[in-house]
Amino acid sequence: MTKKTEILDSGVNNYDAMMVELKKPLDKANVKSRVQGGSTVSYIEGWHAIKEANTIFGFLDWERETIYLKEVCRYEYNGKHKVGFEAKVRISVNGTMREGTGYGSGIAKDLYDAMESGAKESETDAMKRAFMTFGSRFG
């Protein structure tokens, strides 16, 4: 097998093996936490969810689609712009589709930097929520 073939065929190749991988618990070493709204919340990072998807499903066997993205609030406070977005993302794996919704906010002196940050955060949040419905490996 060539290196290129190994890379393109890197996902789990049969349904039973894929189900075993999806049922494995989330490795606690990949769980981060932060204080938000006075409470501590746990989460996995977006890059980790993508890495798990590539490992389990294969690089070419899953798709992500942002099906909804909307700015929901915008205001200025102490010389900075705060912009909030909500998003809905669809993950497709071999014909199975799952969706997740998410929220993100961006804060920056530059309005467009705040918009970019909020939009990306909402899409990543929605993606992770969609992945969660596939199994324990995603949280």
WOGIKA-V239224 format. One record per residue. N is the residue number from 0. NEAR is the number of other ideal C-beta (glycine too) atoms within 10 Angstrom. Layout:
n: <N,N>
near: <NEAR,NEAR>
//
This chain:
n: <0,1,2,3,4,5,6,7,8,9,10,11,12,13,14,15,16,17,18,19,20,21,22,23,24,25,26,27,28,29,30,31,32,33,34,35,36,37,38,39,40,41,42,43,44,45,46,47,48,49,50,51,52,53,54,55,56,57,58,59,60,61,62,63,64,65,66,67,68,69,70,71,72,73,74,75,76,77,78,79,80,81,82,83,84,85,86,87,88,89,90,91,92,93,94,95,96,97,98,99,100,101,102,103,104,105,106,107,108,109,110,111,112,113,114,115,116,117,118,119,120,121,122,123,124,125,126,127,128,129,130,131,132,133,134,135,136,137,138>
near: <6,7,7,8,9,9,11,13,13,16,19,17,10,8,9,8,12,20,12,13,17,17,10,12,9,17,11,7,5,15,13,10,9,9,8,9,6,5,7,9,10,11,16,20,13,16,9,20,25,16,13,23,23,15,14,25,22,19,13,12,19,19,12,16,13,14,10,14,17,11,13,12,11,15,9,12,8,6,6,15,19,17,24,21,26,20,25,19,25,17,25,16,19,10,5,10,11,15,16,18,14,20,14,20,15,24,15,16,10,11,15,11,15,21,18,15,17,28,21,15,19,28,22,19,21,28,24,22,21,24,27,17,12,20,19,12,22,21,18>
//
